[in-house]
Amino acid sequence: MRLELKGITKRFGTFTANDAIDLVVESGTVHALLGENGAGKSTLMNVLFGLYDADEGQILLDGAPADFDGPGDAMAAGIGMVHQHFMLVPPFSVAENVMLGHEQVTGPAKLLDIDAARAKVKEISDRFKFDVDPDAIIEDLPVGAQQRVEIIKALSRDAKVLILDEPTAVLTPQETDELLAIVKDLRDSGTAVVLITHKLREVQAVADTITVIRRGKVVGTAAPTASQEELASLMVGRDVSMTVDKTPAKPGKVVLRVDDMSVVDPEGIARLKHVSFDVRAGEILAIAGVQGNGQTELTEALLGVIPTTSGIALLDNEIITGMSIKDVLMSGMGFVPEDRTEDGLVADFTIANNLILDLHDKEPYSKGLALRPKVIEEQAVRHVEQFDIRTTSVEATAGSLSGGNQQKVVLARELSRSLKLLIASQPTRGLDVGSIEFVHKRIIAERDAGAAVIIVSSELDEVLALADRIAVMYHGQIVGIVPPDTDRDTLGLMMAGAHTEEAA
């Protein structure tokens, strides 16, 4: 199937998310969409999938106009989409999830034909070597297998065009390689694949054509032979360094010591199991692992968000376990949470007020019980400029910002005060390559200024670029602490719990 988008324009109020976009995707090709956070890539695909109505333009399938009133129409026309956040029902089996929404019935009693769904899953799984059991329960499957189920769902509805939105965000390196192999097999079978991703290495590995979108407009196309620097430059409109420039670490005294820390959740499940490590001044300890292996509980326990069941943490030889969150922050910890909307911002507060959330009662932002609005505004304007926070005013609410710009507000607040320890979970999630470059430089600067730094990232490239040491977590435990020159395959095996290393 040949897909053509002609002059697609989508507006939200006065904001134009897609501005007269033209795009052609041929059968049997992988077409990558690259762009900054908020560039309009996902909006464009949501228009294609029938989730949004375009204000202008048209969709052509094999030269014929197509008009979708919803995803059902798009799927009926041969378009499938695998969203970044899976649309699966965890307690259901693979076969039940695949048949959901287009159930078949059999016999006089018109019972659900689960056998037909099983056969369809097995046929697609065998054809593309997915190795998926039709009777497996979704919540028991690893995320890589769940993603294959999403692809099976789309293919079971005869998708000729398959949209993959940030498909490797939660995968291990090995699972990523397996997915890229699947994408190549889909292409070779004649399926047109539209790949939305910010990971340039993956684009170069599988894309046949690359279209770059910047601020809602197509700004160029590129061949997969283009360098990462060339692709990044197209994305942000300026030269971008794709390597992290840092000198060797010069570790000093131990700033954070964690000893035998465990966390059990309210259901009695152990989320953190006897974790011990330390971090020194002037070094970055990167914590690697597939999301959901205890990283969240570790950082929240250090901040005091959740209680520990054993063990202690000492910051600069002071026990912080059991302290209030405010006292922990005031003792010299900066904290960038993984979920900025839930834990990092107050959506209804202005950008200016979000930038002083943990300092609002301190000089120079307040005097006695009264805030000093002019000082707060002046500081906010400096932060907005320094961190390239894209907003019309510092008085706009944080909730009105795109996800990437919300992340910049959190980073600006936490990196703009003197810290003994910086903990940053997924610090560049949702950021474009230009902003990632800036954030990485700031993190390195914190290290070089003498702070101890903990980075929690599911991006292995980020871990390898920033780390002075790497701690790998699996099922609530640190299975090894290794040097940053450890090869990707070894790290991937450790992240999957199949291999451990002695602590470095």
Secondary structure as UniProt FT lines:
FT   STRAND          3..12
FT   TURN            13..14
FT   STRAND          15..25
FT   TURN            27..28
FT   STRAND          30..35
FT   TURN            37..38
FT   HELIX           41..48
FT   TURN            49..50
FT   STRAND          56..61
FT   TURN            62..63
FT   STRAND          64..66
FT   HELIX           71..76
FT   TURN            77..78
FT   STRAND          79..82
FT   TURN            90..91
FT   HELIX           94..99
FT   TURN            100..101
FT   STRAND          105..106
FT   TURN            107..110
FT   STRAND          111..112
FT   HELIX           114..128
FT   TURN            134..135
FT   HELIX           138..140
FT   HELIX           143..156
FT   TURN            157..158
FT   STRAND          161..165
FT   TURN            167..170
FT   HELIX           173..188
FT   TURN            189..190
FT   STRAND          192..196
FT   HELIX           200..206
FT   STRAND          209..214
FT   TURN            215..216
FT   STRAND          217..222
FT   TURN            224..225
FT   HELIX           228..236
FT   STRAND          254..264
FT   TURN            266..267
FT   STRAND          270..280
FT   TURN            281..282
FT   STRAND          284..288
FT   TURN            291..292
FT   HELIX           295..303
FT   STRAND          310..315
FT   TURN            316..317
FT   STRAND          318..319
FT   TURN            321..322
FT   HELIX           325..330
FT   TURN            331..332
FT   STRAND          333..336
FT   HELIX           340..344
FT   TURN            347..348
FT   HELIX           351..354
FT   TURN            355..361
FT   TURN            363..365
FT   STRAND          366..367
FT   TURN            368..369
FT   STRAND          370..371
FT   HELIX           373..386
FT   TURN            387..388
FT   TURN            394..395
FT   HELIX           398..400
FT   HELIX           403..414
FT   TURN            415..416
FT   STRAND          421..425
FT   TURN            427..430
FT   HELIX           433..448
FT   TURN            449..450
FT   STRAND          452..457
FT   HELIX           460..466
FT   STRAND          469..474
FT   TURN            475..476
FT   STRAND          477..482
FT   TURN            484..485
FT   HELIX           488..495
FT   TURN            496..497
//
